[in-house]
Amino acid sequence: MFFNRKAYLAADTFCQGALLSCGTFGFFGGINVSRTARLLTLLQALRGKKRPVTAAALAAQLEVSERTLYRDIAELTALGAPIFGEAGVGYVLRNGLFLPPLMLNAEETEAVVLGLRYVDQRGDEVLSRAAANALAKIADVLDPAAQEALRNPTLLPGPPGFGYPENRVPLNVFREAIRTQAKLHIDYADASQTQSQRLIWPLALGFLNEVRVIVAWCELRGAYRTFRTDRVASAQVQGERYPGRRSDWLRAWRKLMEQNESAPFTPDKN
């Protein structure tokens, strides 16, 4: 299993609530970070199964050997996880195991729920699905008082409106280029339908009330520009990373926006 920041944070929560509580493991002591993340991933895999699943299937899902899988199950069982089953038959996680409740008060819970429901309304299919999954995971670990705030919120997002103009290029293309710092060649038409070709360094996607935009550095203009996603006719990754760190480019763009706060923002400045 590879290790990443999300797995680290999730594993850290589990360690505090389960591994450390047993008094036999330290996060950087008898169990290493990657193994802790793997144990948490195993628990998550079992939680998603209603019927017993074989060790072979679990091992394949976690990309470990069956021997390692058996050892991990034994370790989790020793820590109190209600895993039942046997080799050759399969394993199931029964009710009773839960992650430590998130310490959110009613206002914090409603803020999180409002934000996720807003994303569900205004995001594309990928973001809407991610928001729903995140809400389900949060609901799983809220304390009873916060659960009530989740079920009966006092804050609701407004109506979704008329929706966004249809994109010819899926937002995932832009998201992937942003994450990998890949230069993009785009065919673009501005508000007056003037066609142009640009080589851009995509930095972020912006979700406005009526349109979505790409914040980018434009090589043609030698400056920051915003491009409406629905006006991008095509986009091709150039197989080349733009220099520097995206966070630094984005920070400089934000500073520029702060300096020009009095000027009206146009979502199609290109």
Contacts in CASP RR format, 6 or more apart in sequence:
PFRMAT RR
TARGET T0000
AUTHOR 0000-0000-0000
METHOD contacts of the structure
MODEL  1
MFFNRKAYLAADTFCQGALLSCGTFGFFGGINVSRTARLLTLLQALRGKK
RPVTAAALAAQLEVSERTLYRDIAELTALGAPIFGEAGVGYVLRNGLFLP
PLMLNAEETEAVVLGLRYVDQRGDEVLSRAAANALAKIADVLDPAAQEAL
RNPTLLPGPPGFGYPENRVPLNVFREAIRTQAKLHIDYADASQTQSQRLI
WPLALGFLNEVRVIVAWCELRGAYRTFRTDRVASAQVQGERYPGRRSDWL
RAWRKLMEQNESAPFTPDKN
1 7 0 8 1.000
1 34 0 8 1.000
1 37 0 8 1.000
1 38 0 8 1.000
1 41 0 8 1.000
1 62 0 8 1.000
1 63 0 8 1.000
1 64 0 8 1.000
3 33 0 8 1.000
3 34 0 8 1.000
3 37 0 8 1.000
7 37 0 8 1.000
7 40 0 8 1.000
7 41 0 8 1.000
8 33 0 8 1.000
8 37 0 8 1.000
10 37 0 8 1.000
10 40 0 8 1.000
11 33 0 8 1.000
11 36 0 8 1.000
11 37 0 8 1.000
11 39 0 8 1.000
11 40 0 8 1.000
12 27 0 8 1.000
13 99 0 8 1.000
13 100 0 8 1.000
14 36 0 8 1.000
14 39 0 8 1.000
14 40 0 8 1.000
14 43 0 8 1.000
14 99 0 8 1.000
15 25 0 8 1.000
15 26 0 8 1.000
15 27 0 8 1.000
15 31 0 8 1.000
15 36 0 8 1.000
16 100 0 8 1.000
17 99 0 8 1.000
17 100 0 8 1.000
18 79 0 8 1.000
18 80 0 8 1.000
18 81 0 8 1.000
19 25 0 8 1.000
19 26 0 8 1.000
19 27 0 8 1.000
19 31 0 8 1.000
19 36 0 8 1.000
19 79 0 8 1.000
20 26 0 8 1.000
20 27 0 8 1.000
22 79 0 8 1.000
22 80 0 8 1.000
25 31 0 8 1.000
27 33 0 8 1.000
27 36 0 8 1.000
31 39 0 8 1.000
38 62 0 8 1.000
38 64 0 8 1.000
38 72 0 8 1.000
39 72 0 8 1.000
39 75 0 8 1.000
39 76 0 8 1.000
41 62 0 8 1.000
42 58 0 8 1.000
42 62 0 8 1.000
42 69 0 8 1.000
42 72 0 8 1.000
42 73 0 8 1.000
42 76 0 8 1.000
43 76 0 8 1.000
43 81 0 8 1.000
43 93 0 8 1.000
43 97 0 8 1.000
45 53 0 8 1.000
45 58 0 8 1.000
45 61 0 8 1.000
45 62 0 8 1.000
46 53 0 8 1.000
46 58 0 8 1.000
46 83 0 8 1.000
46 91 0 8 1.000
46 92 0 8 1.000
46 93 0 8 1.000
47 93 0 8 1.000
47 97 0 8 1.000
49 92 0 8 1.000
49 93 0 8 1.000
51 92 0 8 1.000
52 85 0 8 1.000
52 89 0 8 1.000
52 90 0 8 1.000
52 91 0 8 1.000
52 92 0 8 1.000
53 90 0 8 1.000
53 91 0 8 1.000
53 92 0 8 1.000
54 88 0 8 1.000
54 89 0 8 1.000
54 90 0 8 1.000
54 91 0 8 1.000
55 66 0 8 1.000
55 69 0 8 1.000
55 70 0 8 1.000
55 73 0 8 1.000
55 87 0 8 1.000
55 88 0 8 1.000
55 90 0 8 1.000
55 91 0 8 1.000
56 66 0 8 1.000
58 69 0 8 1.000
58 91 0 8 1.000
59 65 0 8 1.000
59 66 0 8 1.000
59 68 0 8 1.000
59 69 0 8 1.000
62 69 0 8 1.000
64 72 0 8 1.000
70 87 0 8 1.000
73 83 0 8 1.000
73 91 0 8 1.000
76 83 0 8 1.000
77 83 0 8 1.000
80 97 0 8 1.000
81 93 0 8 1.000
81 97 0 8 1.000
82 93 0 8 1.000
82 94 0 8 1.000
82 95 0 8 1.000
82 96 0 8 1.000
82 97 0 8 1.000
83 91 0 8 1.000
83 92 0 8 1.000
83 93 0 8 1.000
83 94 0 8 1.000
84 91 0 8 1.000
84 92 0 8 1.000
84 94 0 8 1.000
85 91 0 8 1.000
85 92 0 8 1.000
98 140 0 8 1.000
98 141 0 8 1.000
99 140 0 8 1.000
99 141 0 8 1.000
100 141 0 8 1.000
101 141 0 8 1.000
101 142 0 8 1.000
101 143 0 8 1.000
101 146 0 8 1.000
102 138 0 8 1.000
102 141 0 8 1.000
102 142 0 8 1.000
102 143 0 8 1.000
102 146 0 8 1.000
103 143 0 8 1.000
104 112 0 8 1.000
104 142 0 8 1.000
104 143 0 8 1.000
104 146 0 8 1.000
105 145 0 8 1.000
105 146 0 8 1.000
106 145 0 8 1.000
106 146 0 8 1.000
106 148 0 8 1.000
106 149 0 8 1.000
108 146 0 8 1.000
109 142 0 8 1.000
109 146 0 8 1.000
109 149 0 8 1.000
109 150 0 8 1.000
110 149 0 8 1.000
110 153 0 8 1.000
110 154 0 8 1.000
110 155 0 8 1.000
111 155 0 8 1.000
112 138 0 8 1.000
113 135 0 8 1.000
113 149 0 8 1.000
113 150 0 8 1.000
113 153 0 8 1.000
113 155 0 8 1.000
114 153 0 8 1.000
114 155 0 8 1.000
114 156 0 8 1.000
114 157 0 8 1.000
115 157 0 8 1.000
116 131 0 8 1.000
116 134 0 8 1.000
116 135 0 8 1.000
116 138 0 8 1.000
117 131 0 8 1.000
117 135 0 8 1.000
117 156 0 8 1.000
117 157 0 8 1.000
118 157 0 8 1.000
119 127 0 8 1.000
119 128 0 8 1.000
119 130 0 8 1.000
119 131 0 8 1.000
120 127 0 8 1.000
120 128 0 8 1.000
120 131 0 8 1.000
120 132 0 8 1.000
121 157 0 8 1.000
121 158 0 8 1.000
121 160 0 8 1.000
122 160 0 8 1.000
122 164 0 8 1.000
122 207 0 8 1.000
123 131 0 8 1.000
123 207 0 8 1.000
124 170 0 8 1.000
124 171 0 8 1.000
124 172 0 8 1.000
126 171 0 8 1.000
126 172 0 8 1.000
126 175 0 8 1.000
138 150 0 8 1.000
139 147 0 8 1.000
139 150 0 8 1.000
142 150 0 8 1.000
162 210 0 8 1.000
163 210 0 8 1.000
164 210 0 8 1.000
164 211 0 8 1.000
164 212 0 8 1.000
164 230 0 8 1.000
165 211 0 8 1.000
165 228 0 8 1.000
165 230 0 8 1.000
166 230 0 8 1.000
167 212 0 8 1.000
167 229 0 8 1.000
167 230 0 8 1.000
167 232 0 8 1.000
168 230 0 8 1.000
168 232 0 8 1.000
168 233 0 8 1.000
168 234 0 8 1.000
169 186 0 8 1.000
169 229 0 8 1.000
169 232 0 8 1.000
169 233 0 8 1.000
169 234 0 8 1.000
169 235 0 8 1.000
171 205 0 8 1.000
171 212 0 8 1.000
171 229 0 8 1.000
173 184 0 8 1.000
173 235 0 8 1.000
173 237 0 8 1.000
174 184 0 8 1.000
174 202 0 8 1.000
174 205 0 8 1.000
174 214 0 8 1.000
174 229 0 8 1.000
174 235 0 8 1.000
175 205 0 8 1.000
176 182 0 8 1.000
176 237 0 8 1.000
177 183 0 8 1.000
177 184 0 8 1.000
177 202 0 8 1.000
177 235 0 8 1.000
177 237 0 8 1.000
178 202 0 8 1.000
178 203 0 8 1.000
178 204 0 8 1.000
178 205 0 8 1.000
178 246 0 8 1.000
180 241 0 8 1.000
181 201 0 8 1.000
181 241 0 8 1.000
181 242 0 8 1.000
181 244 0 8 1.000
181 246 0 8 1.000
182 202 0 8 1.000
182 237 0 8 1.000
182 238 0 8 1.000
182 239 0 8 1.000
182 240 0 8 1.000
182 241 0 8 1.000
182 242 0 8 1.000
183 199 0 8 1.000
183 200 0 8 1.000
183 201 0 8 1.000
183 237 0 8 1.000
183 238 0 8 1.000
183 239 0 8 1.000
183 240 0 8 1.000
183 241 0 8 1.000
183 242 0 8 1.000
184 199 0 8 1.000
184 200 0 8 1.000
184 201 0 8 1.000
184 202 0 8 1.000
184 216 0 8 1.000
184 235 0 8 1.000
184 236 0 8 1.000
184 237 0 8 1.000
184 238 0 8 1.000
185 197 0 8 1.000
185 198 0 8 1.000
185 199 0 8 1.000
185 235 0 8 1.000
185 236 0 8 1.000
185 238 0 8 1.000
186 197 0 8 1.000
186 198 0 8 1.000
186 200 0 8 1.000
186 227 0 8 1.000
186 232 0 8 1.000
186 233 0 8 1.000
186 234 0 8 1.000
186 235 0 8 1.000
186 236 0 8 1.000
187 195 0 8 1.000
187 196 0 8 1.000
187 197 0 8 1.000
187 232 0 8 1.000
187 233 0 8 1.000
187 234 0 8 1.000
187 235 0 8 1.000
188 195 0 8 1.000
188 196 0 8 1.000
188 197 0 8 1.000
188 198 0 8 1.000
188 227 0 8 1.000
188 231 0 8 1.000
188 232 0 8 1.000
188 233 0 8 1.000
188 270 0 8 1.000
189 195 0 8 1.000
189 196 0 8 1.000
189 231 0 8 1.000
189 233 0 8 1.000
190 196 0 8 1.000
190 231 0 8 1.000
190 268 0 8 1.000
190 270 0 8 1.000
191 268 0 8 1.000
196 220 0 8 1.000
196 270 0 8 1.000
198 218 0 8 1.000
198 219 0 8 1.000
198 220 0 8 1.000
198 225 0 8 1.000
198 227 0 8 1.000
198 270 0 8 1.000
199 218 0 8 1.000
199 219 0 8 1.000
199 220 0 8 1.000
199 238 0 8 1.000
200 214 0 8 1.000
200 216 0 8 1.000
200 217 0 8 1.000
200 218 0 8 1.000
200 219 0 8 1.000
200 225 0 8 1.000
200 227 0 8 1.000
201 216 0 8 1.000
201 217 0 8 1.000
201 219 0 8 1.000
201 242 0 8 1.000
201 249 0 8 1.000
202 214 0 8 1.000
202 215 0 8 1.000
202 216 0 8 1.000
203 214 0 8 1.000
203 215 0 8 1.000
203 216 0 8 1.000
203 217 0 8 1.000
203 246 0 8 1.000
203 249 0 8 1.000
203 250 0 8 1.000
203 253 0 8 1.000
204 214 0 8 1.000
204 215 0 8 1.000
204 250 0 8 1.000
205 212 0 8 1.000
205 213 0 8 1.000
205 214 0 8 1.000
205 215 0 8 1.000
205 229 0 8 1.000
206 212 0 8 1.000
206 213 0 8 1.000
206 214 0 8 1.000
206 215 0 8 1.000
208 267 0 8 1.000
211 228 0 8 1.000
211 229 0 8 1.000
211 230 0 8 1.000
211 267 0 8 1.000
212 228 0 8 1.000
212 229 0 8 1.000
212 230 0 8 1.000
213 226 0 8 1.000
213 227 0 8 1.000
213 228 0 8 1.000
213 229 0 8 1.000
213 267 0 8 1.000
213 268 0 8 1.000
214 226 0 8 1.000
214 227 0 8 1.000
214 229 0 8 1.000
214 232 0 8 1.000
215 224 0 8 1.000
215 226 0 8 1.000
215 250 0 8 1.000
215 253 0 8 1.000
216 224 0 8 1.000
216 225 0 8 1.000
216 226 0 8 1.000
216 227 0 8 1.000
217 223 0 8 1.000
217 224 0 8 1.000
217 225 0 8 1.000
217 242 0 8 1.000
217 249 0 8 1.000
218 224 0 8 1.000
218 225 0 8 1.000
218 270 0 8 1.000
221 270 0 8 1.000
224 252 0 8 1.000
224 253 0 8 1.000
224 256 0 8 1.000
225 269 0 8 1.000
225 270 0 8 1.000
226 266 0 8 1.000
226 267 0 8 1.000
226 268 0 8 1.000
226 269 0 8 1.000
226 270 0 8 1.000
227 268 0 8 1.000
227 270 0 8 1.000
228 267 0 8 1.000
228 268 0 8 1.000
231 268 0 8 1.000
242 249 0 8 1.000
257 265 0 8 1.000
END
